[in-house]
Amino acid sequence: MIPVSVIVTTYESPAWLEKVLWGYSVQTHKDFEVIVADDGSSEITAGLLEELQRMTNLSIRHVWHEKRGFRKCRILNKAILAAAHPYLLFSDGDCIPRNDFVAVHARYARPGAFLSGGIVRLDRTLSDAITRSDILQGDIFEPWALMRRGHRIERKLRMLVRRQPWVWLFEQISQTRPTFNGHHSSAWKEDILAVNGFDERMEYGGLDRELGERLMNRGVVGRSIRHRTVLLHLDHDRPYVAPEKIERNWLLRVRTRLGRRQWSDFGILPTSLSNVSAPCVDSLDS
């Protein structure tokens, strides 16, 4: 299968990021790197990454810039340019991957397409309670294990089912349209560069969807894998949520759709870092 660059975003959430990276340490597909796209965390996160680099078999690179407000799109664009592999898998530092997560994305990657997946959201109590041992053993990704720990019974738990033909059946009957989601999407690097990456004007609220809409305007088709592999989303506060910024993002998305735009003038090109090369754990200043 193809080599993959996994881009994981984070900001001042080392406890959650540690759980996420333990999930990547037991992936069945080994040919991948992890790029932590850090929107200005303190040295605690850098220290954690150095420690996990020693403790796991992961290839970790730390792409960082100084904190100057919510600049997730900018740090994502830097991570895209730093990626060593032709296929990019995007996720967040609050989403623990099942052990087949990277393998499924690599297996179903196709020219002219991006992959869109789903998540099971945990409450704060369960998020806090998950341990390294839970993640390494993998039982936490079983529906019965979550319900035994107090997770509500819901339809989304069927995404945790691994057995065929149930996986195929649930995928076929799903009514969810594939969209480019920050928690769980992948695409070819050349396709991301062809639309100039993320629009750096956008803050929280739909920034990933807007990129996906430009990809689709270019002819890149979204394919769903929401029942083929899964992430567990850890609950957390969102102090950066601002209704007026979400509304502004929505207007930008409307312009992208109505104008059939494929390119953003506020993406990678004006801030090109194409000459950057990063060692196993490093930092890229803004």
C-alpha positions as CSV (number, residue, x, y, z in Angstrom):
1,M,0.0,0.0,0.0
2,I,1.0,3.6,-0.5
3,P,3.0,5.6,2.1
4,V,0.9,8.2,3.9
5,S,1.6,11.5,5.7
6,V,-0.8,11.9,8.6
7,I,-1.4,15.5,9.5
8,V,-2.8,15.9,13.1
9,T,-3.8,19.4,14.3
10,T,-3.4,20.5,17.9
11,Y,-3.4,23.5,20.2
12,E,-2.6,23.3,24.0
13,S,-4.1,19.8,24.4
14,P,-1.2,17.6,25.3
15,A,-3.3,15.0,27.3
16,W,-5.6,14.5,24.4
17,L,-2.7,14.5,21.9
18,E,-0.9,11.8,23.8
19,K,-3.9,9.5,23.7
20,V,-4.2,10.1,19.9
21,L,-0.6,9.3,19.3
22,W,-0.8,6.1,21.2
23,G,-3.5,5.2,18.7
24,Y,-1.1,5.8,15.8
25,S,1.6,3.7,17.5
26,V,-0.4,0.5,17.0
27,Q,-1.5,1.0,13.3
28,T,-1.4,-2.1,11.2
29,H,-0.1,-0.1,8.2
30,K,3.4,1.0,9.1
31,D,4.5,3.1,6.1
32,F,3.4,6.5,7.4
33,E,4.7,9.6,9.2
34,V,2.8,11.8,11.7
35,I,3.1,15.6,11.2
36,V,1.7,17.4,14.2
37,A,0.4,20.8,12.9
38,D,0.6,22.9,16.1
39,D,-1.2,26.3,16.2
40,G,1.1,27.7,18.8
41,S,1.2,25.4,21.8
42,S,3.6,25.8,24.7
43,E,6.8,23.8,25.2
44,I,4.8,21.1,27.0
45,T,3.6,19.8,23.7
46,A,7.1,19.8,22.2
47,G,8.4,17.9,25.2
48,L,5.6,15.4,24.9
49,L,6.4,14.7,21.2
50,E,10.1,14.2,22.0
51,E,9.1,11.7,24.7
52,L,6.7,9.8,22.5
53,Q,9.3,9.7,19.7
54,R,11.5,7.8,22.1
55,M,8.8,5.5,23.5
56,T,7.1,4.5,20.2
57,N,8.0,3.5,16.7
58,L,6.4,6.6,15.2
59,S,8.1,9.0,12.9
60,I,6.9,12.4,14.3
61,R,7.5,15.8,12.9
62,H,6.4,18.9,14.8
63,V,5.3,21.8,12.6
64,W,4.8,24.9,14.8
65,H,4.2,28.6,14.6
66,E,3.8,31.3,17.2
67,K,0.3,31.8,18.7
68,R,-1.4,34.8,17.0
69,G,-5.1,33.9,17.3
70,F,-6.8,31.0,15.5
71,R,-4.5,30.2,12.6
72,K,-5.3,26.5,12.0
73,C,-5.5,27.0,8.2
74,R,-2.0,28.5,8.1
75,I,-0.4,25.8,10.1
76,L,-2.1,23.1,8.0
77,N,-0.7,24.7,4.9
78,K,2.8,24.5,6.4
79,A,2.2,20.9,7.3
80,I,1.1,20.1,3.8
81,L,4.3,21.5,2.3
82,A,6.4,19.6,4.9
83,A,4.7,16.3,4.1
84,A,7.1,13.7,2.6
85,H,4.5,11.4,1.1
86,P,2.1,11.8,-1.9
87,Y,-1.0,10.9,0.1
88,L,-2.2,13.1,3.0
89,L,-4.5,12.0,5.8
90,F,-6.0,14.8,7.9
91,S,-7.2,14.4,11.4
92,D,-7.3,16.3,14.8
93,G,-5.4,15.9,18.0
94,D,-8.7,15.0,19.8
95,C,-9.5,12.0,17.6
96,I,-8.1,8.5,18.6
97,P,-7.7,6.2,15.6
98,R,-8.6,2.6,15.5
99,N,-5.6,0.4,14.6
100,D,-6.8,0.0,10.9
101,F,-7.3,3.7,10.4
102,V,-4.3,4.5,8.2
103,A,-4.5,1.1,6.4
104,V,-8.1,1.7,5.3
105,H,-7.3,5.2,3.9
106,A,-4.3,3.8,2.1
107,R,-6.3,0.8,0.7
108,Y,-9.1,2.9,-0.7
109,A,-7.1,5.8,-2.0
110,R,-7.9,6.4,-5.7
111,P,-6.8,8.9,-8.3
112,G,-9.3,11.8,-8.6
113,A,-11.0,11.1,-5.3
114,F,-10.8,12.1,-1.6
115,L,-12.0,9.9,1.3
116,S,-14.4,11.0,3.9
117,G,-15.0,9.3,7.3
118,G,-17.0,9.6,10.5
119,I,-16.5,9.7,14.2
120,V,-18.1,8.5,17.4
121,R,-18.2,11.3,19.9
122,L,-17.5,10.6,23.6
123,D,-18.6,12.6,26.6
124,R,-16.1,14.3,28.9
125,T,-16.2,11.6,31.6
126,L,-15.5,8.8,29.1
127,S,-12.9,10.9,27.3
128,D,-11.0,11.4,30.6
129,A,-11.3,7.7,31.6
130,I,-9.7,6.2,28.5
131,T,-6.2,5.0,29.3
132,R,-3.1,4.1,27.2
133,S,-3.8,0.5,27.9
134,D,-7.4,0.8,26.5
135,I,-6.0,2.3,23.3
136,L,-3.2,-0.2,22.9
137,Q,-5.4,-3.2,23.5
138,G,-8.2,-1.8,21.2
139,D,-11.2,-3.0,23.2
140,I,-12.4,0.6,23.5
141,F,-13.3,0.5,19.8
142,E,-16.0,-2.2,20.4
143,P,-19.6,-1.0,20.9
144,W,-20.1,-3.2,23.9
145,A,-17.0,-1.8,25.6
146,L,-18.2,1.8,25.2
147,M,-21.7,1.0,26.4
148,R,-20.4,-0.8,29.4
149,R,-18.5,2.4,30.3
150,G,-21.7,4.4,30.1
151,H,-21.8,5.5,26.5
152,R,-25.3,6.1,25.3
153,I,-26.9,3.7,22.8
154,E,-27.0,5.4,19.4
155,R,-27.0,4.5,15.7
156,K,-23.5,5.9,15.3
157,L,-22.1,2.9,17.3
158,R,-22.7,0.8,14.2
159,M,-19.6,2.5,12.7
160,L,-17.5,0.5,15.2
161,V,-18.7,-2.8,13.7
162,R,-15.8,-4.5,11.8
163,R,-17.5,-7.6,10.3
164,Q,-18.5,-8.0,6.7
165,P,-21.1,-7.9,5.3
166,W,-22.4,-5.4,7.9
167,V,-19.7,-2.9,7.0
168,W,-20.6,-3.0,3.4
169,L,-24.3,-2.8,4.2
170,F,-24.1,0.2,6.5
171,E,-22.0,2.0,3.9
172,Q,-24.6,1.4,1.3
173,I,-27.5,2.6,3.3
174,S,-25.8,5.6,4.8
175,Q,-27.5,8.9,3.8
176,T,-24.5,11.0,4.8
177,R,-23.0,12.8,1.9
178,P,-19.2,12.6,1.8
179,T,-17.6,15.9,2.7
180,F,-14.0,16.9,3.5
181,N,-13.9,16.8,7.3
182,G,-11.0,17.9,9.6
183,H,-11.4,14.9,11.9
184,H,-11.2,12.3,9.2
185,S,-10.4,12.9,5.5
186,S,-7.6,12.1,3.1
187,A,-6.5,13.2,-0.4
188,W,-3.6,13.2,-2.8
189,K,-1.1,16.0,-2.1
190,E,-1.1,17.0,-5.7
191,D,-4.9,17.6,-5.6
192,I,-4.6,19.7,-2.4
193,L,-1.8,21.8,-4.0
194,A,-3.9,22.2,-7.2
195,V,-6.5,24.1,-5.2
196,N,-3.9,26.0,-3.1
197,G,-4.6,24.3,0.2
198,F,-6.7,25.8,3.0
199,D,-8.0,29.3,2.8
200,E,-6.2,31.2,5.5
201,R,-8.9,33.8,6.0
202,M,-11.1,31.1,7.6
203,E,-11.3,30.4,11.3
204,Y,-13.3,27.8,13.2
205,G,-16.4,26.6,11.4
206,G,-16.4,24.9,8.0
207,L,-12.8,25.5,7.0
208,D,-12.3,21.9,6.0
209,R,-15.6,21.7,4.1
210,E,-14.6,24.8,2.0
211,L,-11.4,23.0,0.9
212,G,-13.4,20.0,0.0
213,E,-15.8,22.1,-2.1
214,R,-12.9,23.5,-4.1
215,L,-11.7,20.0,-4.6
216,M,-15.1,18.9,-5.9
217,N,-15.3,21.9,-8.1
218,R,-12.1,20.7,-9.7
219,G,-13.6,17.3,-10.3
220,V,-12.2,15.4,-7.3
221,V,-14.9,13.1,-6.1
222,G,-15.7,12.5,-2.4
223,R,-16.0,8.8,-1.4
224,S,-17.4,7.6,2.0
225,I,-15.5,5.2,4.3
226,R,-17.4,6.2,7.4
227,H,-18.2,2.6,8.2
228,R,-14.9,1.1,7.2
229,T,-12.8,2.6,9.9
230,V,-13.4,5.0,12.8
231,L,-12.1,7.6,15.2
232,L,-13.1,8.2,18.8
233,H,-13.6,12.0,19.4
234,L,-12.6,13.2,22.8
235,D,-14.7,15.9,24.3
236,H,-13.3,19.4,25.1
237,D,-14.1,23.0,25.5
238,R,-14.1,25.4,22.5
239,P,-13.3,28.9,23.6
240,Y,-12.5,29.9,20.1
241,V,-16.0,29.5,18.8
242,A,-17.5,32.8,17.6
243,P,-20.8,33.1,15.8
244,E,-19.8,36.0,13.7
245,K,-16.7,34.2,12.4
246,I,-18.8,31.1,11.7
247,E,-21.1,33.3,9.7
248,R,-18.2,34.8,7.8
249,N,-16.9,31.4,7.0
250,W,-20.3,30.4,5.7
251,L,-20.4,33.3,3.3
252,L,-16.9,32.3,2.0
253,R,-18.2,28.8,1.4
254,V,-21.3,30.2,-0.4
255,R,-19.0,32.1,-2.7
256,T,-16.9,29.0,-3.4
257,R,-20.0,27.0,-4.3
258,L,-21.8,29.6,-6.4
259,G,-18.7,30.7,-8.1
260,R,-17.5,27.1,-8.7
261,R,-14.1,28.2,-7.4
262,Q,-11.2,25.8,-7.5
263,W,-8.5,28.1,-6.2
264,S,-8.0,30.3,-3.1
265,D,-5.8,33.4,-3.4
266,F,-5.4,33.1,0.4
267,G,-3.9,29.6,0.5
268,I,-0.5,28.0,0.3
269,L,1.1,30.0,-2.5
270,P,1.5,33.4,-0.8
271,T,3.2,31.7,2.2
272,S,5.2,29.0,0.4
273,L,7.6,27.1,2.6
274,S,8.5,24.6,-0.1
275,N,12.2,24.7,0.7
276,V,11.6,23.6,4.3
277,S,13.0,20.3,5.3
278,A,12.3,19.0,8.9
279,P,14.1,16.4,11.0
280,C,12.2,13.8,13.0
281,V,11.0,16.4,15.6
282,D,11.3,20.0,14.6
283,S,9.6,23.4,14.6
284,L,8.8,25.8,11.7
285,D,8.4,29.4,12.8
286,S,5.7,31.5,11.1
